[in-house]
């Protein structure tokens, strides 16, 4: 069994948290928490396909010139080589899962 209490924790960006729920070369599942008003750096993955799934709050995904706003229990797939950026434009924290195959 795995939970945020037992998973490896890391911090990234501006006070954002992540927990490796599964971290294998072929599959990575991360639970991430972004405080209000934070964002990751725009980037892409050469071979990794990702799926972002919002657990709580809202998440804005900037994806090659367009923006998709996701609410709780909504997700989006990011294909390899697609420039993207997850942002929390709201005034409350957001939590989501990031599933990557293979590992970025």
C-alpha positions as a printed Julia matrix, in Angstrom:
104×3 Matrix{Float64}:
   0.0    0.0     0.0
   1.18   3.54   -0.76
   0.01   6.95    0.46
   1.4   10.46    0.78
   2.52   9.5     4.27
   4.73   6.66    2.98
   5.66   7.94   -0.52
   8.91   9.74   -1.28
   8.24  13.49   -1.03
   9.95  16.27   -2.99
   9.43  19.99   -3.52
   9.59  21.82   -6.81
   8.97  25.26   -8.24
   7.61  27.86   -5.85
   6.62  25.82   -2.77
   4.94  23.02   -4.74
   4.88  19.47   -3.34
   5.08  16.09   -5.02
   4.86  12.5    -3.84
   6.12   9.57   -5.93
   3.28   7.05   -5.64
   4.97   4.84   -8.24
   8.39   5.47   -9.76
   9.54   2.85  -12.25
  11.32   3.29  -15.61
   8.15   2.3   -17.5
   5.54   4.13  -15.38
   5.49   7.05  -12.95
   2.51   8.22  -10.88
   2.93  11.42   -8.9
   0.5   13.23   -6.59
   1.24  16.96   -6.8
   0.01  19.97   -4.87
   0.35  23.51   -6.19
  -0.39  26.5    -3.97
  -2.49  29.35   -5.36
  -0.79  31.41   -8.06
   2.0   28.93   -8.89
   3.12  27.44  -12.21
   5.66  25.05  -13.62
   8.13  26.04  -16.33
   6.94  25.43  -19.9
   8.55  22.23  -21.12
   8.09  19.05  -23.15
   9.06  15.39  -22.88
  10.68  13.73  -25.9
   9.22  10.26  -25.33
   6.95  10.43  -22.29
   3.17  10.57  -22.61
   1.46  12.16  -19.58
  -2.02  12.28  -18.13
  -2.97  14.98  -15.6
  -6.03  14.29  -13.43
  -7.33  16.95  -11.01
  -8.3   15.7    -7.55
  -9.13  19.04   -5.87
  -9.3   22.62   -7.08
  -8.67  23.75  -10.64
  -5.69  23.48  -12.97
  -4.95  25.49  -16.1
  -2.91  23.63  -18.7
  -1.21  25.82  -21.29
  -0.74  23.55  -24.28
   0.95  24.89  -27.42
  -0.93  28.17  -27.75
  -4.2   27.22  -26.08
  -5.37  26.9   -22.49
  -7.51  24.18  -20.98
  -9.14  24.74  -17.58
  -9.64  21.55  -15.6
 -11.81  21.1   -12.5
 -11.89  18.27   -9.98
 -12.4   14.84  -11.62
 -11.28  16.09  -15.05
  -8.08  15.22  -16.89
  -6.02  15.84  -20.0
  -3.52  13.76  -21.95
  -0.26  15.35  -23.09
   1.43  13.61  -26.02
   5.22  13.47  -26.36
   6.91  16.58  -27.8
   3.96  18.84  -26.84
   5.06  22.0   -25.02
   2.95  22.39  -21.88
   2.74  24.2   -18.55
   0.53  23.42  -15.54
  -0.65  26.51  -13.65
  -2.81  27.17  -10.64
  -4.42  30.52  -11.45
  -6.9   30.22   -8.59
  -6.72  31.55   -5.04
  -6.69  28.08   -3.41
  -4.36  25.09   -3.66
  -4.93  22.45   -6.31
  -4.03  18.75   -6.16
  -3.69  16.4    -9.09
  -2.14  13.17  -10.33
   0.46  13.05  -13.1
   0.8    9.67  -14.8
   3.79   9.32  -17.14
   4.68   6.47  -19.51
   7.53   5.87  -19.92
   9.25   7.86  -17.2
  10.3   11.37  -18.37
